[in-house]
Amino acid sequence: QVQPAESGGGVVQAGDSLTLSCSVSGGTFVGDDMVAWYRQAPGKEREVIGTITWDAGSRHYADSMRGRFTIYRNYHENRAWLHMNGLKPEDTAIYYCKRQRDSVMYWGQGTKVTVSS
């Protein structure tokens, strides 16, 4: 399997924290992979939150996402996470995990996060 799968979405209150998970069902991430988190809010384009390289664990974030979002991975658990703090109603979106190796990209189906005020 190469397709990533997200989990952990749901309905939360403003100010809450939430952690989303990304894994490869029946398979594993490998050293050359880069895992990226994106989100798409209703009526808006998909935007990148940040990335992490699987082997080295190097992280990069979009400027607008710095501060409240943390991406990390556990090499042995074969899983990547997106941890979100201080959630706001405008963080309501479908959150996607993308697996990329060279120029080939695999998208998950997304997990929906709704932040109520």
Secondary structure, DSSP 8 states (H G I E B T S, - for coil): ---EEEE--EEEETT--EEEEEEETTS---TT-EEEEEEE-TTS--EEEEEEETTT--EEE-GGGTTTEEEEEETTTTEEEEEE-S--GGG-EEEEEEEEETTEEEE---EEEEEE-
